[in-house]
Amino acid sequence: MQNQLFDVGADLLGFRSWGPTSACAQTQPMIDELETLCDEHNARLPELKSFVLPGGTEAAARLPRRAKRSRAAPRSPRSKWTSTRSRRVYLNRLSDLLFIFARAANMLARRDEPLWRPGA
């Protein structure tokens, strides 16, 4: 996954992908992998009944709550990202996974999730 994030960053900056296979890599399997991880880890968590605020344990507070989303078009002619949409979907799924990990960190530490209370 770390390598995939470097690919995203390089693509956003307009660097050409290096290596004979990197430019031909498919993004959908990467997205599918993130969705599978989300489903597996989310199944172990209690159902959400409110919005969850960042916080709880230190680990949950430090996990990024949102991956940066870019609407910029790929600049590299050999980009592995078949479209701007595929890059946005990948980053959105990554954001979901990090949110799920933050919830799991609180659960493992037996800490209540900080819930949003409108008007509080």
C-alpha positions as a Python dict, from the first residue, in 0.01 Angstrom:
ca = {
    (1, 'M'): (0, 0, 0),
    (2, 'Q'): (285, 239, 76),
    (3, 'N'): (419, 186, -275),
    (4, 'Q'): (74, 258, -417),
    (5, 'L'): (65, 588, -227),
    (6, 'F'): (400, 685, -377),
    (7, 'D'): (255, 602, -721),
    (8, 'V'): (-40, 832, -649),
    (9, 'G'): (194, 1113, -541),
    (10, 'A'): (421, 1068, -841),
    (11, 'D'): (123, 1069, -1072),
    (12, 'L'): (-15, 1387, -918),
    (13, 'L'): (322, 1555, -968),
    (14, 'G'): (343, 1441, -1328),
    (15, 'F'): (633, 1199, -1293),
    (16, 'R'): (639, 910, -1533),
    (17, 'S'): (596, 567, -1378),
    (18, 'W'): (919, 372, -1363),
    (19, 'G'): (966, 12, -1461),
    (20, 'P'): (812, -199, -1734),
    (21, 'T'): (500, -303, -1538),
    (22, 'S'): (419, 5, -1332),
    (23, 'A'): (262, 197, -1619),
    (24, 'C'): (40, -99, -1704),
    (25, 'A'): (-78, -172, -1350),
    (26, 'Q'): (-452, -185, -1304),
    (27, 'T'): (-616, 35, -1043),
    (28, 'Q'): (-935, -168, -996),
    (29, 'P'): (-756, -457, -817),
    (30, 'M'): (-601, -200, -583),
    (31, 'I'): (-946, -54, -511),
    (32, 'D'): (-1091, -403, -464),
    (33, 'E'): (-816, -486, -213),
    (34, 'L'): (-901, -177, -5),
    (35, 'E'): (-1273, -259, -19),
    (36, 'T'): (-1205, -615, 102),
    (37, 'L'): (-995, -485, 391),
    (38, 'C'): (-1269, -235, 481),
    (39, 'D'): (-1534, -509, 482),
    (40, 'E'): (-1321, -749, 689),
    (41, 'H'): (-1227, -496, 956),
    (42, 'N'): (-1561, -316, 968),
    (43, 'A'): (-1745, -646, 1030),
    (44, 'R'): (-1573, -666, 1372),
    (45, 'L'): (-1692, -322, 1482),
    (46, 'P'): (-2024, -220, 1636),
    (47, 'E'): (-2275, -58, 1404),
    (48, 'L'): (-2245, 318, 1376),
    (49, 'K'): (-2542, 506, 1517),
    (50, 'S'): (-2383, 852, 1522),
    (51, 'F'): (-2102, 1041, 1359),
    (52, 'V'): (-1768, 968, 1525),
    (53, 'L'): (-1528, 1250, 1607),
    (54, 'P'): (-1150, 1209, 1589),
    (55, 'G'): (-1009, 1100, 1923),
    (56, 'G'): (-1038, 837, 2190),
    (57, 'T'): (-702, 664, 2209),
    (58, 'E'): (-385, 830, 2089),
    (59, 'A'): (-364, 581, 1802),
    (60, 'A'): (-719, 663, 1692),
    (61, 'A'): (-652, 1035, 1715),
    (62, 'R'): (-333, 1007, 1509),
    (63, 'L'): (-474, 793, 1230),
    (64, 'P'): (-562, 1021, 941),
    (65, 'R'): (-936, 1064, 911),
    (66, 'R'): (-932, 1154, 546),
    (67, 'A'): (-693, 1078, 266),
    (68, 'K'): (-630, 1384, 54),
    (69, 'R'): (-861, 1381, -246),
    (70, 'S'): (-744, 1530, -569),
    (71, 'R'): (-950, 1623, -869),
    (72, 'A'): (-642, 1703, -1074),
    (73, 'A'): (-602, 1510, -1397),
    (74, 'P'): (-303, 1274, -1423),
    (75, 'R'): (-16, 1452, -1593),
    (76, 'S'): (193, 1154, -1696),
    (77, 'P'): (118, 1008, -2039),
    (78, 'R'): (211, 666, -1898),
    (79, 'S'): (-1, 704, -1586),
    (80, 'K'): (-125, 384, -1421),
    (81, 'W'): (-438, 572, -1323),
    (82, 'T'): (-689, 509, -1597),
    (83, 'S'): (-885, 816, -1496),
    (84, 'T'): (-907, 1091, -1240),
    (85, 'R'): (-1214, 909, -1108),
    (86, 'S'): (-1016, 590, -1034),
    (87, 'R'): (-762, 791, -834),
    (88, 'R'): (-1043, 958, -635),
    (89, 'V'): (-1211, 623, -567),
    (90, 'Y'): (-880, 472, -449),
    (91, 'L'): (-812, 763, -211),
    (92, 'N'): (-1171, 755, -85),
    (93, 'R'): (-1144, 382, -3),
    (94, 'L'): (-813, 445, 169),
    (95, 'S'): (-981, 716, 376),
    (96, 'D'): (-1255, 469, 471),
    (97, 'L'): (-999, 210, 578),
    (98, 'L'): (-810, 458, 798),
    (99, 'F'): (-1138, 560, 963),
    (100, 'I'): (-1218, 194, 1032),
    (101, 'F'): (-868, 142, 1178),
    (102, 'A'): (-920, 441, 1409),
    (103, 'R'): (-1249, 292, 1532),
    (104, 'A'): (-1078, -45, 1583),
    (105, 'A'): (-799, 117, 1787),
    (106, 'N'): (-1058, 258, 2027),
    (107, 'M'): (-1240, -75, 2049),
    (108, 'L'): (-920, -269, 2121),
    (109, 'A'): (-834, -25, 2399),
    (110, 'R'): (-1191, -52, 2533),
    (111, 'R'): (-1237, 323, 2491),
    (112, 'D'): (-1565, 481, 2397),
    (113, 'E'): (-1569, 650, 2061),
    (114, 'P'): (-1611, 1025, 2085),
    (115, 'L'): (-1952, 1076, 1928),
    (116, 'W'): (-2084, 1391, 1770),
    (117, 'R'): (-2362, 1541, 1978),
    (118, 'P'): (-2537, 1817, 1783),
    (119, 'G'): (-2555, 2139, 1978),
    (120, 'A'): (-2345, 2009, 2266),
}
